[in-house]
Amino acid sequence: MEEVFRTNDLVKLSYVQHLLGEAGVDYHIADQYISGVEGNISAFPRRIMVARVDAMAAKRALSEVEPG
């Protein structure tokens, strides 16, 4: 798996999920449930992980989205 995006912004995360879905790229959200441990202070960004073979397609689909 390769990280293609990370953010603390839940709206941006939702948009990234939409773009990857439209591009047909399977993804995994790492650190999605850490907020229960961190107390919802957004100290840990959620990371979008994809298979290495899909990394280029994912990066292309997310090229217009600002990181962070």
N, C-alpha and C positions, 0 to 999 in steps of 0.2 A: 504494500500500500504506500501511496505517496501523498503527501499533503499538498493541496492545491489552493487552499484558502483558509484564513483564520479571522475571526471577528468576535467582538463582544456584543455587537449590535444584532439583536434578535430579528429586527425587520430586514436587515441586510442578509442575515442568514436565511431567512425565508425566501428572499429573492434569489439567492444563489442556488437554493434547492430547486426552485422553479426553473431556472436557466439550465441546470444540469439535467433535470427531468425532460425538458424540451429537447435537449441535445441527445437524449438516450443514454446518458452516462450514469452507471450505478455508482453510488457513493455511500460513505459511512460518516456519521458525525461523531468525532471523538470528543471526549470531555463534556458531553451533553448533560450528564447528570451530576457533575461536580458542584453545581450551584447549591445542592442540598448540603454539601459539606462546607462550602465557602460562605454560606449565608446570603446568597443573592447579591454580592457586592461587585460582581463582574470582574473579579481579579483574574480569572482563567478564561481565555478565549476558547470558543468552540472551534475545532479544526475539521475541515472537510477533507476526507481521505478518499482516494480513488485507486483502483488497480493501476499498476504501472503502465499497462498497455492502453489505458484510457486517459492517461495524464495529459497528453497533448490536446486531445479533444476537449477535455475539461478546461484546460487553460485557455483554449480558443473561445469556448463558450463564456468564460468569465473575464475575458480581456477588457471589457468596458466597465467592469465593476471595480471601484476603488478598494484596495485592501484595508483591513482594520476594522 
